[in-house]
Structure formats: C-alpha cells, structure tokens
Amino acid sequence: MDVDGRRWWVVIGLGSTVVTVIDVAPERVGLGDGIITEGPLYEFVAGVNAKLME
C-alpha cells in the first residue's frame, strides 16, 4: 500500500493475531520463494483484503 509516497506492508490477523504495519524500502516488493502469488489460497486472501478495504 502506498501512502503519502511511502510504501507500507499491512498485515491484519484474525482472532488473537497481532496487526502489523511495516514501513518498506521502495526496492522491496514482497516477493520471494515463500510468497504465494496465485491459486486458491491467494484468491481467498485477496477477496478478504478487498472486503476489508471497502
């Protein structure tokens, strides 16, 4: 998420999970070997995130 020209990673948990907000350097995009970018789990999380942003 970009806010005022700065990039942030926002993680919102369920239940007792802690909410995490991280100020991220512009060159980091959050992709790597352990990051899911497609498939049923990704679609589910993308749908939840979309509803939270409404």
Beta strands, then each sheet from edge to edge (+ up, - down):
strand 1: 2-3
strand 2: 6-11
strand 3: 20-24
sheet 1: 1+ 2- 3+
end
